[in-house]
């Protein structure tokens, strides 16, 4: 499989990585990074899991909108939401791993249609494609 890249972005991390500063090289976003309290940090900044959750939620909602429109599955309402829960913890074979739970809310959309839109969103979303087979991703349509 090849990817015809249309857009690149670049970020830089300095300091201690999880306890440092990360930001876009163009200067439009800078984030103070700290480990969460649950992992021994101060919890006073942000962590990679939070940034991953923000990106995945936004990307997946956009992918569902695209799928619904392009595949004529219906309309994703303006008040639709995706909550991305991202967890980190030790893996049984060493190192650390992630788990994701996506909670999809498509108010007013028939449940069967909402589930189909959610399913097709995973086919389109680059986050879903990047994580497929690598981490557990559970999708819940409410």
N, C-alpha and C positions, 0 to 999 in steps of 0.2 A: 504494500500500500504506500502511496506517496501523498504528500500534502502540498498543494499549491498555495503557499503562504502569501496572503494579501496584506498582512499587518504584523509588525514586530514591535515589542516594547522591551525596555531594559530596566531592570532594577538592580540596586547595589546594596549589599549588607555590610556594615562595619561594626567594629566592637566585638562583642562576644557572640554574635549570631542571634541566638534566642534572647540574649540580653545585650542589646546594642541598638543600632539605628538602621532601619531599612527604608529605602525610598526609590522612587523613579529617578532615573538619571536626568530626565528633563526638569526635575525640581517641582513637579506639580503635586507630588504626594510624598510626605515624609512621616514615618511612623516610629515611635519609640517602642522597642520590643522588650518585653519581660516575660519570663516564664510564669505560668499561672501558679497560684498558691498550691494547687493540688500536686504540682510537680516541683515544689520547693522554691518557687520564685516569689517575688513581691506581689505580682498580680496588678501592678500599678500602670502597666502599659498594655500593649497588645501582643498577641502571639500568632504564629503562622496558622494555627488552626482557625482562629477567628477570621483571618484574612481569606483563608480557603473557603470557609462557610459563606462569607459575604459574596465572593466571586461565584461560587457554585450556585447559590440561590438565584442570583441575578441572571446568570448564563442559562440555567435550566428553565426559568420562567420565560426568557426570550425564546428558547428552543421550542417550548411548548406552543407559544404564540405562532412561531414560524410553521410548526408541524400542523397545527389546526388550520391555518390559512392555506398553506401550499397543498395539503392533502385533503382539503375540503371536509374536515372533521367537525366543523362548527366554529364557534367564536369563543375565544378566551375572554372573559369579562374584564373590564378595567380594574375591578377590585379583587382580581385573582392574586393569590399569594403563594410563595414557596418559603417555608422555613427550613433552613439547612442546619442540622445538628451534626457537628463534627467532633468525634472523640479520638483521643490518643491514649495509647497504653502499650505496655510491654507485649511482645509477641512470644509465643511459646517456643519458637526456635531462635530467639535472641533479637535484639534490637527493638525498635518501636514500630507500631503500625497504626493505621487510622481506620475508623468505621464512620459511615455516614448514614444518616436517616433524613430523607427529604419528605416533608409534610406538605402536600399539595391541596390547596383550597380553591376550587373553581365554583364560586357561588352561582346557583341557578342552572348549572350544567348537569344533564342527566349523568348518573354515576357511571354507566357503561361507557358513555362518550368521554367523560373525564378520565377514566382509566385508560382508554385508548390514546387520548392526547398525552397523558403522562408517559405511557409506553413509547410512543413515537418521539417524544421529547428526548428520551435517552439515546435514541438513534442519532439525533441531530447534535445534541449538546457535546462540545469538545471536552468538558469536564467528565461527563459520563463515559465518553470514549476513552479518555486517558485513564480512568479508574477501573474500567471493565477488566475483570480477571485479576486485578491487583489488590483491591480493597472491597470489603463488604459494603454495598450500598442498598439500603432498603427504602422503598418508596411507599408512602401511605397517602391515599387519596381520602380526604375527609369531606 
